[in-house]
Amino acid sequence: MWTTENRARYNRDKLRYPSDLSEEEGEHIEPLIPPAKRGGRKREVKVREVINGILYVLSTGCQWRSLPKDLPPKSTIFHYFDLWNSDGTLERIHHALYVKCREKLERNASPTACIIDSQSVKSAEKGGARIDPHGFDAGKLVKGKKRHLLVDTLGLLVHAIVHPADLQDRDGGILLLSTLAGRFPFLAKLFADGAYQGPIFHEALAKVLPHLKTEIVKRCDQAKGFVVLPKRWIVERTIAWLNRCRRLAKDFENLTHNALAFVQLASIRLMVRKLCNPS
């Protein structure tokens, strides 16, 4: 948490760009980057600079072609972004930092309770032959993609998927939970809002994760205006944290797996700063 006493630790004015990794942050991420392949031309680019370039796009929301000239070429940065996305490097980095964050707070590596929610985002103008389909969220009147998030009680991202906005929350929630692939075996409690109630969701969940019990947190009918709802505020706060990255302000990506990669990168940025700037 930012306070007057620890203000100096949060000051990033000494970095070239505020999005750059500090030395302490780099020590958490760089060891998780796979080495260059054997044979062929040796890797000449600095991995730290590639990471800084990706984080610059994530933080500022600029086009790849608008990267500053003192960073590696945009083609090089995008090549590594696409490579680390496709070979699972980003997912491994995210999981390693997630475990570190929980252990630093003296929690078990696998959470026992989680909160689910979705965020619909408008799609930007796109063109080209390879564009993943978007949809229209009739409830929020948004044409674009929907990010489905699963967070723990600390507000850290556990798992996420991106899909067209016309997919209902109950169906997207099952898709999200079915792709956990057994990575968190101790999950026992799921908190959700009213969009996930009903027999369709619960019957499908019983087939995917039969040990996971769901609790629907509803808003009181007598409540007026803004009301903080138990547990649900945690995932809303996480969405606000991730939206500090301007690349997530809209759905700019043609490919859904690239959109998911930027969500993972935003969570990685959040966790590595939590590790280096504890409350």
N, C-alpha and C positions, 0 to 999 in steps of 0.2 A: 504494500500500500504506500502511495506517495505521501510523504510528510515533509515538513520543513527540515527536519533533522537529516533525512536521507536523500534530500534533493540532489546532492552532488552525484549520487550513484545513478540517478535517472537522466542526468544531463548528457546528451549525445552531441554537444557542440564541437567536441574535439575530434569527432570522426569526420571523414571526408563528406559522407552523406549520412543523415540520420538512420537510414535503412541498413547501413553497413554493419557487419558483425564486429563486435569488440573482440579484443584478444581472449577474454574470458569466455565469451559466447562461442568463438571459433573452436576453443578446446573441447566443447561439448559436441560439435557437429562434425568437424573435419575428420576425426578418427572413424566416423561411421560411413565416410565416402569410400566406395570400393576403389582399389588401385587400378591403374591403367592395365589393359590387357597385354599379355606378353607377345613379343614379336611386332614387326611393323615399326612405324614411326613412333618415337617416344612422345609422351605428353609434354607439351611445351607450355600450355596455359596454366596459370595458377588457379587451383581449385577454389581458394578463398575468393578470388575475384569473380569467378563464375557464380558462386553463391551470392555474392554481393549484387551482381547483375540481376539475378532472379528475384532477390528480395527488393531491388529497386523497382522492378515492374510490379511486384505485388503491392508495395507500399504506395506508390504514386499512381498506379493505374495507367501508366503511359503505354503507347504502342512499343512493340519490340524495336522498331526502326528509330524510335526517339530516345534510345539509350544514350547516355553521355559517351563521348569519345574516349574518356580515360578508363572506361571499362572494356572488357574484351568485345569483339564484334558480335553483333546481334545473332548472326548465324551460329557462332560458337556457343553462346549462352543458351539459345533455344535448343541446340543439339543436345546439350547436357540436361536441360530441363526435360526434354522428351525421352532421353535415355534413362534418367533416374526415375521418371514416371513409369516407364514401361517395364523396367527390370525389378521394380519393387523397392528401390533404394529409399524413396520418400516415405513409403509405408514403414520400412524398418527403422528409419530415423525417428519417425513419429512415435512408434511403439517404444523405442529405447528411451526417448525423452519423457514419455508418459510414465514409464516405470520409475525413472529417476525422480520425477516430480512427486509421485505418490510416496516413494520411500523416504524422500526428504521430509515429508510431512508425517512420517511414521505411520503410513497406511500400507495395507497389503497391496501387492502389485496388481491383483485382480479385484475390481470393485464388486460389491454385493448388491448395490442399488444403482439405478440409472434413471434418467429422465429423457423422454423422447419428444421431439417437436420438429416442425418443418418451417421453412422460410421460402416464400415465393419471390422470385426476382425477375424483373423485366429483362427481356433480351434486347441487346443493342442491334443496330443495323448490321446485317451480315450478307455475305455473298460468296459464291463458290460452289463447286460440285459436291464437296464433302462437308455437309452440315448435318449434325444430329438433330432430330426433330424436337421442336418445342411444343408447348401446349398452352391452353387457356384455363387459368384457375377461376372458375365462375364465382367462387366464394369471395375472393379478394380482388377480382376483376384485373388479373395480371396475366399478360401474355408472355411466357418465357419458360424458365426452368424452376424446379423446386429442389431445394437442398434439405435433405432429411438428416437430422443430427441426433446422435445418442451421446449424452454426457453423463459423467458421474456426479456425485453430490458435491465435489469440489469445483465443478464447472469446467473440468477438462474434457476435451473431446475424446470420446471412446471410439466412435465409428461414424462414418458419414457416407452417403451416396447422393448422387445428383440424377434427377430424372425429369421428364416433361411435367409441366405444371398441371396438366389435366388429370394426372394420376391422383386418386383420392388418398388422403392421409392414411386410412386404414390399410390400403393396399401397399402404399409406399413404406409404411411402417413394417409390414411383414417382409417386404423385400430387404429392408435395412437389417432387420434382426436375423433373417435367414442367411445373410452374408457375413455374419460374425465368424463363422468357420471354427467355432470352439475355442477362440483365443481367450475368452474370459469365462471359465467354467463355473465360477462361484456366483455369477449373477443370479439373484433370487427375486428381486423386486423391481418392477417397472412402474414409474409414475408417468401419467399421460393426461391429456385434456379430453374433452368430450368427443373430439373427432375420432377417438380410438375405442369408443364404447360400442357395444352391440355384439351379437353372436358371430358375425362374419369374421371380425378381427380375432376374437377370443378362440374360435374354433381353429382358425389358421395358425394362431400362436401355439396352441396346444400340440399341433403337429410338428412345429419347428423347434420350439423350446418348451417342452411340457413342464419343466420345473420352474419356469418364470411366472410369477404372480403379478397381476396388473392391478394398480389402484388408480381410479379415475379421479382427478382433482378438479372439481367443478366450481364455477363461480356462483356465489350466492345470488338468488333471484332478487333479493332485496337490496343488494349492493348497488351503489350509484357512483359513477366516475371510476377513476383508477383505483384498483384494489390489488395489493400484493397477495398472490395465491401461493400457498405452501408448495415447495419443491419446484413448481413451474417457473418461478422467478429465476431459478438457477440457469436453466437452459436459455431463457430470454437474455440474461446477462452475458452468457457465452456468445450468443449471436451478436450482441452489441460489441463484445471484444473483437470478434472476427471481422466485423464490419469497419473496424478502424483501418483495415487494408482497402484501399480504394479500388483495387482490381475486383473486389467482390461487390462493388456498388451496383453493378449490373452484370448480366450474363454476356460477357464479351467473347466467350470461347465458342468456336465452331464445333469442337468435339467435347462430348460430355466428360470423358476421362481427363481432359485438360482442366475443365472446370472443377472437378473433384481434386485435382492436384493442387490447385490454388487454395482450396479450402484446407487441405492438409498442410500446405506451407504456412498459411495464416496461423494454424494451430501450433506448428513448429516454432514460429516466431514468438508466439505467446508463451509457450512453455520454456524456451531457452532464456527468455527475459525473466521469467519467474525464478528460474534456477540461479540466475546471476544477480537478481535484485529481490531477495526474499523479503517478505512482509516484516 
